[in-house]
Amino acid sequence: MKTQANARATTQDGPFYRGLIARVAALDDGNILRVAFFGLLLGTASVLYVDYRELTANEGSALSSPMQPILPPASDGPSQGPMPNVTTGPDVLEQPLEITLGTGGQLMLTGTVDLGSAERFATEIAARGEYVQTVVLDSPGGSVVDALAIGSLIHEKGLATKVAAGSLCASSCPIIFASGATRIASNEAAIGVHQIYAAALAGDPQNALRVAGAAMSNAQTTTATIISHLTETGVDPALWLHALETPPDRLYYFTPEEMQRLRLVTEFSD
């Protein structure tokens, strides 16, 4: 059986990864994880490669500030889906993740997945777990470790996940969304991914190469965990190939057709 994932990425005249995606589409599903790891190795190497001379000349200024979660608008690649209309304000999305109880068994997660989000989420579930049925997401992503921990708890509890019309679920947020026993999304929801990046490569420029190497190793380990998590929750792990080919300052938005084909969405709300 051939996978239909990444069916739109069929040309060889774009970036190297577009060619890689085309070759992956021809593989059996049983080989998808092996290809993903190969793509990861190349992707993380290109993202985290550090030019020592440039770092020395600039006294490490390029590494002095951590990158922030991306806010829309995003990708302009040739295989990109239409830019969704995100109605949530950037000022709301930039705030640390706010966890609030809504009506009808809904738990609202709004804002950036900051360090410690998973612990706060676990505390809320422990206190109100019998009431919570659906986790509603509106987030530009953030900490991948926290997103995985939140997703694992959602999967363990058998909760549903939802992204409403005009809401954003980007970067690490789709990991959380993919964890739902039922995954509900509007056709007007903005769901997208990009490459994992080092949140901060700060430090002495003399040690930049060592730091970058450690970051690349961590990225590979984290991506292995993501792929394993997607497989466990029933989502096609080929979904993450789009993350591998999309630079960390861009987003690849999924079309409703892709989300259905990749089993990311189990039910559309409108």
C-alpha positions as CSV (number, residue, x, y, z in Angstrom):
1,M,0.0,0.0,0.0
2,K,1.4,3.4,-1.0
3,T,0.9,6.3,1.3
4,Q,-0.9,9.4,-0.1
5,A,0.7,11.7,2.4
6,N,2.3,14.8,0.9
7,A,0.6,14.2,-2.4
8,R,0.8,17.9,-3.3
9,A,4.6,17.9,-3.0
10,T,5.3,16.3,-6.3
11,T,7.8,18.5,-8.1
12,Q,11.6,18.3,-8.0
13,D,12.4,21.9,-8.8
14,G,11.9,23.3,-5.3
15,P,14.1,22.9,-2.2
16,F,15.8,19.6,-1.5
17,Y,13.2,18.5,0.9
18,R,10.5,18.8,-1.7
19,G,12.3,16.1,-3.7
20,L,12.7,14.1,-0.5
21,I,8.9,14.3,0.1
22,A,8.2,13.1,-3.4
23,R,10.4,10.1,-2.9
24,V,8.8,9.4,0.4
25,A,5.4,9.3,-1.3
26,A,6.6,6.3,-3.3
27,L,7.5,4.3,-0.3
28,D,5.5,1.7,1.6
29,D,4.0,2.9,4.8
30,G,6.3,0.5,6.7
31,N,9.3,2.5,5.7
32,I,8.0,6.0,6.6
33,L,9.7,6.2,10.0
34,R,13.1,5.3,8.5
35,V,12.7,8.0,5.9
36,A,11.5,10.5,8.4
37,F,14.7,10.0,10.5
38,F,16.8,10.4,7.4
39,G,15.0,13.7,6.6
40,L,15.4,14.7,10.2
41,L,19.2,14.3,10.1
42,L,19.5,16.5,7.1
43,G,16.9,19.0,8.3
44,T,18.4,19.5,11.7
45,A,21.9,19.7,10.3
46,S,20.9,22.6,7.9
47,V,18.9,24.4,10.6
48,L,21.4,24.2,13.3
49,Y,24.6,24.6,11.2
50,V,26.8,27.4,12.7
51,D,29.4,29.3,10.7
52,Y,32.2,29.7,13.3
53,R,33.8,32.6,11.5
54,E,30.6,34.6,11.3
55,L,29.8,33.9,14.9
56,T,33.3,35.1,16.0
57,A,32.9,38.3,13.9
58,N,29.6,39.1,15.4
59,E,30.6,38.1,19.0
60,G,27.8,35.7,19.2
61,S,25.0,38.3,18.8
62,A,23.1,35.9,16.5
63,L,22.8,33.5,19.4
64,S,22.0,35.9,22.2
65,S,18.1,35.8,21.9
66,P,15.9,32.8,21.8
67,M,13.4,32.5,18.9
68,Q,9.8,33.1,19.8
69,P,6.9,30.9,18.6
70,I,5.8,32.0,15.2
71,L,2.6,34.0,14.7
72,P,0.6,34.2,11.4
73,P,1.1,35.0,8.6
74,A,3.5,32.2,7.6
75,S,4.6,30.1,4.7
76,D,4.7,31.1,1.1
77,G,5.9,27.8,-0.4
78,P,4.5,26.5,-3.7
79,S,2.8,23.5,-2.0
80,Q,1.3,25.6,0.8
81,G,-2.4,25.6,1.4
82,P,-4.4,28.8,1.5
83,M,-3.5,31.2,4.3
84,P,-6.3,30.6,6.9
85,N,-7.9,33.6,8.6
86,V,-6.8,33.7,12.2
87,T,-9.0,35.9,14.2
88,T,-7.3,35.6,17.6
89,G,-5.1,38.6,18.2
90,P,-1.3,38.3,18.4
91,D,-1.3,39.9,21.8
92,V,-3.4,37.0,23.1
93,L,-1.3,34.3,21.3
94,E,1.9,35.7,22.7
95,Q,0.9,35.4,26.3
96,P,1.9,32.3,28.4
97,L,-0.6,29.5,28.0
98,E,-3.8,30.2,29.8
99,I,-5.9,27.3,31.0
100,T,-9.5,28.1,31.7
101,L,-12.6,26.0,32.2
102,G,-15.4,26.5,29.7
103,T,-18.9,25.2,29.4
104,G,-20.0,21.8,28.2
105,G,-16.9,20.0,29.5
106,Q,-14.5,22.1,27.6
107,L,-11.0,23.1,28.8
108,M,-9.6,26.1,26.9
109,L,-5.8,26.3,26.2
110,T,-5.0,29.7,24.8
111,G,-1.6,31.3,24.2
112,T,2.0,30.1,24.0
113,V,3.0,26.7,25.4
114,D,5.6,28.0,27.8
115,L,7.9,25.9,30.1
116,G,5.7,24.6,33.0
117,S,2.5,24.5,30.9
118,A,2.3,20.7,31.2
119,E,2.5,20.8,35.0
120,R,-0.3,23.4,35.1
121,F,-2.3,21.3,32.7
122,A,-1.8,18.2,34.8
123,T,-2.9,20.0,38.0
124,E,-6.1,21.2,36.3
125,I,-6.9,17.7,35.0
126,A,-6.3,16.3,38.4
127,A,-8.7,18.8,40.0
128,R,-11.4,18.8,37.3
129,G,-10.7,15.7,35.2
130,E,-14.2,14.2,35.7
131,Y,-15.8,17.3,34.1
132,V,-13.3,17.9,31.2
133,Q,-14.3,16.1,28.0
134,T,-12.7,18.3,25.3
135,V,-9.5,20.3,25.2
136,V,-9.9,23.4,22.9
137,L,-6.7,24.8,21.5
138,D,-5.8,28.3,20.2
139,S,-2.0,28.4,20.4
140,P,1.1,29.3,18.3
141,G,3.0,26.5,20.0
142,G,6.1,26.8,22.0
143,S,7.8,24.2,24.3
144,V,7.8,20.9,22.5
145,V,8.6,19.0,25.7
146,D,5.5,20.5,27.4
147,A,3.4,19.9,24.3
148,L,4.3,16.2,24.3
149,A,3.6,15.9,28.0
150,I,0.2,17.6,27.6
151,G,-0.6,15.4,24.6
152,S,0.4,12.2,26.5
153,L,-2.0,13.1,29.3
154,I,-4.8,13.8,26.9
155,H,-4.2,10.5,25.2
156,E,-4.1,8.7,28.5
157,K,-7.4,10.2,29.7
158,G,-9.1,9.6,26.3
159,L,-10.1,13.3,26.0
160,A,-11.2,14.9,22.7
161,T,-9.3,17.9,21.2
162,K,-10.7,20.8,19.1
163,V,-9.5,23.8,17.0
164,A,-12.3,26.2,16.2
165,A,-12.8,28.5,13.2
166,G,-10.4,31.4,13.4
167,S,-8.2,29.7,15.9
168,L,-4.5,28.9,15.5
169,C,-2.8,25.6,16.3
170,A,0.8,25.8,15.1
171,S,4.3,24.6,15.7
172,S,4.1,22.2,18.7
173,C,0.4,22.7,19.2
174,P,-0.6,20.1,16.5
175,I,1.2,17.5,18.7
176,I,-1.4,18.3,21.4
177,F,-4.3,18.3,18.9
178,A,-3.1,14.9,17.5
179,S,-3.4,13.4,21.0
180,G,-7.2,13.5,21.2
181,A,-9.3,10.4,21.1
182,T,-11.6,12.4,18.8
183,R,-10.0,15.3,16.9
184,I,-12.4,18.0,15.9
185,A,-11.5,20.9,13.7
186,S,-13.3,23.6,11.7
187,N,-12.6,23.9,8.0
188,E,-11.6,27.5,8.9
189,A,-9.1,26.5,11.6
190,A,-5.4,27.3,11.0
191,I,-3.3,24.2,11.8
192,G,0.4,24.2,10.7
193,V,3.9,22.9,11.5
194,H,7.5,23.7,11.0
195,Q,11.0,22.4,11.9
196,I,12.1,22.0,15.5
197,Y,14.6,24.7,16.4
198,A,16.8,25.3,19.4
199,A,15.0,27.8,21.7
200,A,18.3,29.4,22.7
201,L,21.8,28.7,21.5
202,A,23.2,31.4,23.8
203,G,26.8,31.3,25.1
204,D,30.4,31.9,24.3
205,P,30.9,31.9,20.5
206,Q,34.0,29.7,21.0
207,N,31.6,27.0,22.2
208,A,29.0,27.6,19.5
209,L,29.7,24.5,17.5
210,R,29.5,22.3,20.5
211,V,26.2,23.9,21.6
212,A,24.8,23.5,18.1
213,G,25.8,19.8,18.0
214,A,24.0,19.1,21.3
215,A,21.0,21.0,20.0
216,M,20.9,18.9,16.8
217,S,21.1,15.7,18.9
218,N,18.3,16.9,21.1
219,A,16.2,17.7,18.0
220,Q,16.6,14.2,16.6
221,T,15.7,12.6,19.9
222,T,12.6,14.9,20.2
223,T,11.5,14.2,16.7
224,A,11.7,10.4,17.3
225,T,9.4,10.9,20.3
226,I,7.0,13.0,18.2
227,I,6.8,10.4,15.5
228,S,6.3,7.6,18.1
229,H,3.5,9.7,19.7
230,L,1.8,10.4,16.4
231,T,1.8,6.7,15.6
232,E,0.4,5.8,19.0
233,T,-2.5,8.3,18.7
234,G,-3.4,7.0,15.2
235,V,-2.1,10.0,13.2
236,D,-0.1,9.2,10.0
237,P,3.5,10.1,11.0
238,A,4.1,11.3,7.5
239,L,2.4,14.5,8.8
240,W,5.8,15.4,10.4
241,L,7.6,15.4,7.0
242,H,6.0,18.7,6.3
243,A,7.6,20.0,9.6
244,L,11.0,18.8,8.4
245,E,10.8,20.7,5.1
246,T,9.4,24.0,6.5
247,P,12.0,26.5,7.9
248,P,11.4,27.5,11.6
249,D,10.4,31.0,10.6
250,R,7.6,29.7,8.4
251,L,4.5,27.5,8.9
252,Y,3.1,24.8,6.6
253,Y,-0.7,25.1,6.9
254,F,-2.7,21.9,6.2
255,T,-5.7,21.9,4.0
256,P,-8.9,20.1,5.3
257,E,-8.2,17.4,2.7
258,E,-4.7,16.8,4.0
259,M,-5.8,16.7,7.6
260,Q,-8.4,14.1,6.8
261,R,-5.9,12.0,4.7
262,L,-3.3,12.1,7.4
263,R,-5.9,11.2,10.0
264,L,-5.1,14.4,11.9
265,V,-8.8,15.2,12.0
266,T,-11.5,12.7,12.8
267,E,-14.4,15.1,12.6
268,F,-15.0,18.5,11.0
269,S,-17.2,20.8,13.0
270,D,-18.6,22.8,10.1
